[in-house]
Amino acid sequence: MALLPADVSFSRQVLPVIALIGILLAAVYIAAILPDRATSEPAEQPPKPSGALAGAARVAGTGLVEPASEIIDIGSALSGLVTRVQVEPGDRVAEGDVLFAVDPRAARAQLGEAEAAIREGRAAIAEATAARATAREQLALYDEIADPAAVSRSEVIRVKGEEVAAASRLELARARLAAAEARAASVRTELDRLTVRAPIAGEILAVNIRPGEFVATQGGGSSAPFIQMGRTDPLHVRVDVDENEAARVRLGAPALVSPRGAADIQVRANFIRAEPQVVPKRQLTNSAAERVDVRVLQLIYALPSDAGERGPFRVGQQVDAFIPATGEHKAGGRE
């Protein structure tokens, strides 16, 4: 090349130097973009059994924390506007405590009409009773007269007719009074149903209504429950066990339960019961390797009394559970 001295060859001296510099730059660039392959402790430890279950046959499953009574969805028997809500999430209520109330004005107006009909019926009974008594007394006087010609036959017939008419009015008034009293009792029942009360003693878990909102009688379970509550002392865990592992579960044995994401916390949960029906899996862990087209056996365990309100477990929380199994040691579920 014209720019190079005469004794310098571009192809033999300069080009190899350029190639070497390019190779060095490429090596530096590749080294800079390589991912960090240094090992470190995982942010979240996978669940592992401890104690006697660490080396014993076991079955693993996922569970969901629920109240001992299961979650009770509170609805309304009658439609209307909510006038007051007496509870908030976290409140503890006794059986029969008021949860919320629906506008009672229409029912109270109907009760006023029924009570007016009751008063009218009682007045009609009093009038018919008095008229019948008067007719009977008059007939008794006629019977005491010795001379039959002293009172005309038509007068006697008229008084007897008045007695029969009064007796008929009395029966009709009694029937109307009974109908009015039944109507009043029905309206009082409706008024009582407009005040929704706690069916059991427990804790309020969710409140989905506010004063002024319209509530309708729930049909088909399509709408959200107005209030959710349950008995949270103690808490229960509903554990799903794959049907392929269900035969290996040692029913009656306690299980080790850990909150999701806190494998170092393990508590002993006592066996309560096994649901009699194997059902499709509904509790999902969002794991990429999770199968959803399976059926599961549901086992119910009771958590210790100190694991709830001040412990690491909350209603609706997912947990990992390890259950003693029969037979040879075999990793079950997600192990």
Secondary structure as the mmCIF struct_conf table of DSSP 4:
data_model
#
loop_
_struct_conf.conf_type_id
_struct_conf.id
_struct_conf.beg_label_comp_id
_struct_conf.beg_label_asym_id
_struct_conf.beg_label_seq_id
_struct_conf.end_label_comp_id
_struct_conf.end_label_asym_id
_struct_conf.end_label_seq_id
TURN_TY1_P TURN_TY1_P1 ALA A 2 LEU A 3
BEND BEND1 LEU A 4 LEU A 4
TURN_TY1_P TURN_TY1_P2 ALA A 6 ASP A 7
HELX_RH_PI_P HELX_RH_PI_P1 PHE A 10 VAL A 14
HELX_RH_AL_P HELX_RH_AL_P1 LEU A 15 ILE A 33
BEND BEND2 LEU A 34 LEU A 34
BEND BEND3 ALA A 43 GLU A 44
HELX_LH_PP_P HELX_LH_PP_P1 GLN A 45 PRO A 47
HELX_RH_3T_P HELX_RH_3T_P1 GLY A 51 GLY A 55
BEND BEND4 ALA A 56 ALA A 56
STRN STRN1 ARG A 58 PRO A 67
TURN_TY1_P TURN_TY1_P3 ALA A 68 SER A 69
HELX_LH_PP_P HELX_LH_PP_P2 ILE A 71 ILE A 71
STRN STRN2 ILE A 72 ILE A 74
BEND BEND5 ALA A 77 LEU A 78
STRN STRN3 GLY A 80 VAL A 85
TURN_TY1_P TURN_TY1_P4 PRO A 89 GLY A 90
STRN STRN4 ARG A 92 VAL A 93
TURN_TY1_P TURN_TY1_P5 GLU A 95 GLY A 96
STRN STRN5 VAL A 98 VAL A 102
HELX_RH_AL_P HELX_RH_AL_P2 ARG A 105 GLU A 144
BEND BEND6 ALA A 146 ALA A 146
HELX_RH_3T_P HELX_RH_3T_P2 PRO A 148 ALA A 150
BEND BEND7 VAL A 151 VAL A 151
HELX_RH_AL_P HELX_RH_AL_P3 ARG A 153 ARG A 193
TURN_TY1_P TURN_TY1_P6 LEU A 194 LEU A 194
STRN STRN6 THR A 195 ARG A 197
BEND BEND8 PRO A 199 ALA A 201
STRN STRN7 GLY A 202 VAL A 207
TURN_TY1_P TURN_TY1_P7 PRO A 211 GLY A 212
STRN STRN8 PHE A 214 VAL A 215
TURN_TY1_P TURN_TY1_P8 GLY A 220 GLY A 221
BEND BEND9 SER A 223 SER A 223
HELX_LH_PP_P HELX_LH_PP_P3 ALA A 224 PRO A 225
BEND BEND10 PHE A 226 PHE A 226
STRN STRN9 ILE A 227 GLY A 230
BEND BEND11 ASP A 233 PRO A 234
STRN STRN10 LEU A 235 ASP A 242
HELX_RH_AL_P HELX_RH_AL_P4 GLU A 243 ALA A 246
TURN_TY1_P TURN_TY1_P9 ALA A 247 ARG A 248
STRN STRN11 VAL A 249 VAL A 249
TURN_TY1_P TURN_TY1_P10 LEU A 251 GLY A 252
STRN STRN12 ALA A 255 PRO A 259
TURN_TY1_P TURN_TY1_P11 ARG A 260 GLY A 261
TURN_TY1_P TURN_TY1_P12 ALA A 263 ASP A 264
STRN STRN13 VAL A 267 ALA A 274
BEND BEND12 PRO A 276 GLN A 277
STRN STRN14 VAL A 279 PRO A 280
TURN_TY1_P TURN_TY1_P13 ALA A 288 ALA A 289
BEND BEND13 ASP A 293 ASP A 293
STRN STRN15 ARG A 295 ALA A 302
HELX_LH_PP_P HELX_LH_PP_P4 LEU A 303 PRO A 304
HELX_RH_3T_P HELX_RH_3T_P3 SER A 305 ALA A 307
BEND BEND14 GLY A 308 GLY A 308
TURN_TY1_P TURN_TY1_P14 GLU A 309 ARG A 310
BEND BEND15 GLY A 311 PRO A 312
TURN_TY1_P TURN_TY1_P15 VAL A 315 GLY A 316
STRN STRN16 GLN A 318 PRO A 324
STRN STRN17 ALA A 325 ALA A 325
BEND BEND16 THR A 326 GLU A 328
TURN_TY1_P TURN_TY1_P16 GLY A 333 ARG A 334
#
